[in-house]
Amino acid sequence: MEKTYEQNTYTLQEDENLGTVKIADDVVAMIAGLAATEVEGVSAMAGNISNELLSKMGVKNLAKGVKVEVLGKKVRTELALIIEYGYNIPVVSQKVQGKVKTTIETMTGLEVSDVDVRIAGVNMGKDK
């Protein structure tokens, strides 16, 4: 028996001649997580304990540390980040907010209303 779970999906485009384009909220969360980790100074996304256990077993969750809420055509995102030691937290956070907003809007056509950033830790690195 196949395991199925319900994902929240949102209609991006409807065309009676071609069909409908829908996107799952998990996909929006993955886009946000990937965009955030591309910013210099972001060490990783912070997740809950189950995400940490899965990653130790080799299972990558690209939406780790990301919560999205889609209301109509607007998206609210919450990100939990681990920052590299020595980086300016407000500057890195602002860059993350801009990168996540731009990336989600470019890839999905949805409007991002909020990108809330929570610093969950600082990576001291192996040299420190």
Buried (B, 14 or more C-beta within 10 A) or exposed (E): EEEEEEEEBBEEEEEEEEEEEEBEBBBBBBBBBBBBBEBEBBBBBBBEEEBEEBBEEEEEBBBBBBBBBBEEEEBBBBBBBBBBEEBEEEEBBBBBBEBBBEBBEEEBEBEBEEBEBEBBEBBEEEEE
